[in-house]
Amino acid sequence: MIPPVRSVRDQDRAPLVEALVRHMRSGYARFHVPGHKGSADAARELSELAGGRVLLADLTEVADLDDLQWPCGAIAEAEVLAAEAFGAEETLFLVNGVTAGIHASLLGCAAGGKVAVPRNVHRSVLGGLVLAGADPVYMTPEIDSATGIAGSVSPGELGKTLDGEPGISTVLLVHPTYHGIAGDLRRLVEVSHAHGAAVIVDEAHGSHFGFHDGFPPSAMSCGADISIAGCHKTFGALTQAAILNLQGSFVDREKVRACARAVQTTSPSYLLMASLDSARRLMATRGRSLLENALRLGAWLRQRVNETGVFRSPGPEWTGKPGFFELDPTKVTVLCRPPMDGRAIERQLRSDFGLVVELAHRGHMLAVVTYADEGDTVGKLAGALRAIAAAATPVRSRASGDVEGRGGVYGAFGRIPRKEMSLREAFLSVSRWVGLSEARGCVSADVVAAYPPGIPVLCPGELIDDEAVELIRECRSAGNHFHGLREDREDVLVRVVLRDGRDPK
Ligand SMILES: Cc1ncc(COP(=O)(O)O)c(C=O)c1O
């Protein structure tokens, strides 16, 4: 029998951090796992790497530390506080990233059903669809034709999808994208609910949204049924730590909780969970001023980038359109135009200036500013970009970021090849890597996606037709980076389904 959770309203408390510290101070001799027993001598290398206290804090579900699978003590209290801070009715701690939350949500809401998803969803969603045996109904996100960068799906595209395909029970949306681009989430939720579909929001990059109104609104405040916030990305928790927020009665919350237990480990790291409790306390008590500073630094950096005359960072002028409704100002996209190459600039920033950015493609880089930045960290990046720009020959004839005038090719990403078998069947099939030319007429066993825009040319179960092959070749010769292809001396290879274990065709 689980005792009722005491509702706590003190955001300046961190019950799990406190319980962990109390336990570490107790001096108990350990006759339980983990095997290193908290001893720096027993795990010397690790203690030199990360400090002996990491070992002391690496504990298991002993009596005073509660149990993530059936929380009723410190973890339950920490989750109640997190729910309050995120404006949710209920919050579950996750120790396997947003991925675990997406898997649990899809299993809990959409097993065997149809799910509307943007074509460019993160890999974790495909994994969740495979596990849930759910069928994706793809929506094409808006694409900025000058840069190839993808935004959100528009309410019009969502409505068209829901009208065109009866029986969609669940809509999965990304809010915001990796580049901080947010759609009109309130409207998207309204459209989904009007069609009787529940809304799961992948909020991997937006866990800080509810803590300052200078950001797009949080998924919970827009009425989403579930949001999965990647607290390890911008919120200050340790890598892998995330949370799943729930509200309302559109989804069967009991089932989602059970699915979260099914996909999560029974041996969660207390360091990860305590980092969620601690980051929530920080954001709930000091988030406004910390994020105010991050917003100021983001705006400052964007301005310095634009002053270089060589690089450009899109700001509010990028937004106010369907799919590009709002922007997280702390995600600073730096557009580079030929002959500049974002990947070369990224290498130069690393080797000459000791700076590492979040991502780099040919036409742009992404720098993430967070609450942890100071004027001097952001100043170093601005100075480095200024120095690189000064050494380059400015070309002012065209809007920067235009990928060699190739805007037109991005239209081709709205096309979805014919579906030959279900995503799950294709993904779990016996497969083989074959040359792209040989693959015509075969069924793709994996996702093949060009970056940018990160929208797949092929998804598992789809026919590799002439147009898909041509688009892959065209994007490759234009220098786009691909996921899902393997280089070979003769040809590029793609993974195809072996039907009945025989020849791919
Ligand atoms: C949009 C998006 N969703 C989901 C994930 C998965 O998150 P995690 O790595 O926390 O499992 C990522 C990871 O980068 C992501 O970018």
The ligand as a Gaussian input file, in Angstrom:
#p B3LYP/6-31G(d) Opt

LIG

0 1
 C       13.839000      16.986000     -30.387000
 C       14.421000      15.887000     -29.534000
 N       13.589000      15.001000     -28.968000
 C       14.038000      13.986000     -28.196000
 C       15.380000      13.851000     -27.936000
 C       15.835000      12.704000     -27.067000
 O       16.250000      13.223000     -25.855000
 P       17.223000      12.427000     -24.878000
 O       18.571000      12.460000     -25.504000
 O       17.117000      13.198000     -23.597000
 O       16.707000      11.047000     -24.730000
 C       16.297000      14.760000     -28.494000
 C       17.733000      14.620000     -28.246000
 O       18.566000      15.371000     -28.626000
 C       15.800000      15.806000     -29.327000
 O       16.626000      16.682000     -29.911000

